[in-house]
Amino acid sequence: MSLVAVLTVLTLEMVRAGGPLVDSAPMGGSAGATTVGAYLLAGVAAAVLLLATGRRVTGSPDGRTVLAGTVAAAVARLVAQGLDGEARVVVGLVALALTVGVLTLTVAFVAGRATGGRQAALGLVLGSGLATGLALSLGTWDAFWRHGPVGWVVVSVLTVGAVALARVLRVDGSTGRPRRLWMLGPCLALATTVVANPAFVAAQTGEPLRDVGPVLVVAHVVTVWLLLSPHLLTGTVRIAAALAVPVAALGALVLTGGVELVAVVVLQLAVGVALATGLTTHRVAPLGVPGTALAVGVVGLGVAVPLLVALADLDVPLGLPDQVVALAAGLALTVAGLRRRVPAAPVTAGSTDLPMTPAEPAQPFRSNAIRMLVTPAVVLAVVGWWPSSAAAPAPALARGDSLVVVDWNLHHGVAPAADVDPELIARTIEAHDPDVVTLQDVSRGSVLGGGLDLTTWLSHRLGMQVVVAPADDRRRGTAILARSALTDPVVTPRPTGALPQRASAVSATVTLASGTAVRVTSVQLQDRADDDAPSLDELHALLAALEADGPAVLAGDVFAETGSPEADVLEGAGWTSAVDPSGAPAPTYPSDHPQSAVDVVLAQGLQATHADVPTTPRSSDHLPVVVTLRPIG
């Protein structure tokens, strides 16, 4: 159970890392094909491990298979930690495939034993809870992307711990593979995107990360307690839990506020019970390595679906809302978990071990689970909560009568060199000592951004106030950060264009030391190089919603290059470029070879006294824009 838990932590981290890795993969072809290939590789890895450890006939893993796979995954993960660039991407994708494959084989090994279904479910839930606590303690910036001592300590503890647990696993007998092992795929998908993703839940509920995170950890603890109390898992409870999974999964993505948080807690409880039911072996799956490899590949594809949809939905109108993916995953778990009764001892394939009986004392088992796994999850959550629980109040006024503005599209926080480094982003912003920062394409738990809550992280790191306008999927958005108070925040939804993911504009007021109120707006318009109409429609709607009186700043991706229809509309509305008063902003995209001036800072009632487009470091595929503004007159 402990081994399943630790492998679950490693797997969830690598699945989150898969978004930036796939987006930066050097293999050629589409990101979708790379995603499918990486996750199908888990099945190939499983086949190799089974053959290498002499499981050719049964195709079922034993203790040697688990140990060999754990060592291979640990080595790949450690090697990836020490690399960067394309080498890190390739080795990282191999580590992703290995962790998914080894976790699936280990779950099959545990679940095929007497009472193994419940133990496997406990390991998965405990691992999900540990992953949530670890994410909170790291500020949602995973160890995979940390180049310093913290990253190495975390990955060393996890990998060495996993190998040690696999090494002391003294059960060598083969067990049968559960027929419903495929349910692990949608389970991991829901864990990555919702129940073990505090950044997304914070974005969806609108509540601070420091409040949402501990609730998620407590939900895991309660689920563990439920699974450690088998007398509560009656047939009625099992059926109710299975039916509740898709409803709660849909609610977690449709609802907002406290009701959404309740839906996530219910989802965690229901998934735990469904796992315990579905993974309990009634009849073993057919013997053979191909069948096991196929099952592992299906698990990999199940995990990959949210990433595939996220990648496609950014560019192609799929007509497939994010909620449909969660509903489908929930329905799959319902199918797997619809059982009123589970056997006391499963039929296994050639097992030489004496099965545990239901009458075996549960108290040592329960105590070990609490001491070894539940307690660390709670401690990690507290470590993450404590530093963020006491934010200093912001001053009411800015520090002077001028306003230094940094505008930046952060591309989910992913650098062109396949890196997620919010500390480098913070240092770049800090170097310009801004009063206001306007950001676009900011990750809030998106798998494309490695699960990072970038707005919260930057707000804490820079000591700034923040307001956010979520995109349609609520996993990213636009934001404004300021050293002084941000008052009267307003979110302006964009009209629906040809692309599916709208990123609303956000506006707030900053008051200068002289008492002058400046209205600041951060926006990311839709880019359609072959059709200007969607962008123009959005621009007209935005300008109609913005207040016309007083000094104002409009910053972000407005695609208003000189001579474009957007530039003419903005000029007609009284907006002038603060980057270049002549109306020819400096190019900012792509950051490695800037050609397009898509990122601009525009002003009304303000004049620019300084403007710059820093070219290093490149922490995004866009370059930042830095301007200093002063009220006219």
Secondary structure, 3 states (H helix, E strand, C coil): CHHHHHHHHHHHHHHHHHHHHHHCCCCCCCHHHHHHHHHHHHHHHHHHHHHHCCCCCCCCCCHHHHHHHHHHHHHHHHHHHCCCHHHHHHHHHHHHHHHHHHHHHHHHHHHCCCCHHHHHHHHHHHHHHHHHHHHHHCCCCCHHHCCCHHHHHHHHHHHHHHHHHHHHCCCCCCCCCECCHHHHHHHHHHHHHHHCCHHHHHHHHCCCHHHHHHHHHHHHHHHHHHHCCHHHCCHHHHHHHHHHHHHHHHHHHHCCHHHHHHHHHHHHHHHHHHHHHHCCCCCECCCCHHHHHHHHHHHHHHHHHHHHHHHHHCCCCCCCCHHHHHHHHHHHHHHHHCCCCCCCCCCCCCCCCCCCCCCCCCHHHHHHHHHHHHHHHHHHHHHHHHHHCCCCCCCCCCCCCCEEEEEEECHHHEECCCEECHHHHHHHHHCCCCCEEEEEEEEECCHHHCCCEHHHHHHHHHCCEEEEEEECCCCEEEEEEECCCCEEEEEECCCCCCCCCCECEEEEEEECCCCCEEEEEEEECCCCCCCCHHHHHHHHHHHHHCCCCCCEEEEEECCCCCCCHHHHHHHHCCCEECCCCCCCCCCCECCCCCCECCEEEEEECEEEEEEECCCCCCCCCCCCEEEEEEECC
